[in-house]
Amino acid sequence: MSMNESPAFKKMKEEGKTSKAPLTETFGQWKNLKIVILALVGLTAGQAVVWYTGQFYALFFLTQALKVDGPTANILVAISLLIGTPFFLLFGTLSDKIGRKPIIMAGCLIAALTYFPLFNALTSAANPDLAKAQKDVPVTVVVDPAQCSFQGSPIAREVNFRTSCDIAKRTLAQAAVNYTIVEAPAGTVASIKLGGTEIAALNATLTPDGNSFDAESKASIAAFKKAVAEATKAAGYPPKADPEKINKPLVVGILTLLVIYVTMVYGPIAAMLVEMFPTRIRYTSMSLPYHIGNGWFGGLLPTIAFGMVAQSGNIYNGLWYPIIIASITFVIGMLFVPETKDRDIYAED
């Protein structure tokens, strides 16, 4: 409320040249709407997923998938943020010299190409026992595919997952145990195999009102989860990361590199969005690609990534979401988004 208008907008306002209908002018005229769409798909969508992967999903992955305790994970991420923060200034300044587009596009491309090896390295550094168990004792789930629901629904309740397949997959996903699916004949009750151990799941029964499992099913599910926990632990899958075995310098190094990717895409983005749109409709025009890009493409990343992990059984499969979005932004951005560094931000059109 107390900030001054930008000099460009103030000058235009004094001259009486501001837009009388910025929404109509922004979204009702193709010449402006196509810039909005390009800014969303060719810039902010990729910027958002790289940002959220480096600063938020990395923390989620440490605590949920790698079972690093919360305080330790937060400290490691905080250290990486402190180390990486100056790079916002570096890449912002560099974009004034060589252009915004090359830096943002490079950040999207490098992130897409390196996320899988970096997160695999993060597993080995933060929870080496888990990395070893994944390699030495693979886990399979034998199921009748017809019994399996989509595990990634953000609105589903626990009672929606009552078949033996759902209960087996959900138990392993919640324990962050990688597994592969082996299809079985129709009607087969799902089972989990690891090493020489096989644990049969169960089909749960609901109470008459359909709001919860009945008492017998609750007891059976609890016993099944306990058996799975004991079997995975015996096979070398740790219930949590051993603090003494965390390679903290390496973890911080990997996290810092992820933050540097963030600074590459985020450092120049504000200047580029300002320069993409004419002054008369700039505020309205850049709001949609920025907020949809970051709020939807970025904000939904943890939920979508967890859904992909739960559905597939692979703790790394959630990375496909930011990789695909960042790759789309790279291709669209390189082909259709113009460089804006030398544009006159006082221009009316």
Secondary structure as UniProt FT lines:
FT   HELIX           7..14
FT   TURN            15..16
FT   HELIX           22..27
FT   HELIX           30..39
FT   HELIX           40..44
FT   HELIX           45..52
FT   HELIX           53..57
FT   HELIX           58..60
FT   HELIX           61..65
FT   HELIX           70..84
FT   HELIX           86..98
FT   HELIX           100..126
FT   HELIX           128..136
FT   STRAND          139..143
FT   HELIX           145..147
FT   TURN            151..152
FT   HELIX           158..160
FT   HELIX           164..174
FT   TURN            175..176
FT   STRAND          180..183
FT   TURN            186..187
FT   STRAND          191..194
FT   TURN            195..196
FT   STRAND          197..200
FT   TURN            208..209
FT   HELIX           215..234
FT   TURN            235..236
FT   HELIX           243..245
FT   HELIX           248..266
FT   TURN            267..268
FT   HELIX           269..276
FT   HELIX           279..281
FT   HELIX           282..292
FT   HELIX           293..298
FT   TURN            299..300
FT   HELIX           301..312
FT   TURN            315..316
FT   HELIX           317..319
FT   HELIX           320..336
FT   TURN            341..342
FT   TURN            345..346
//
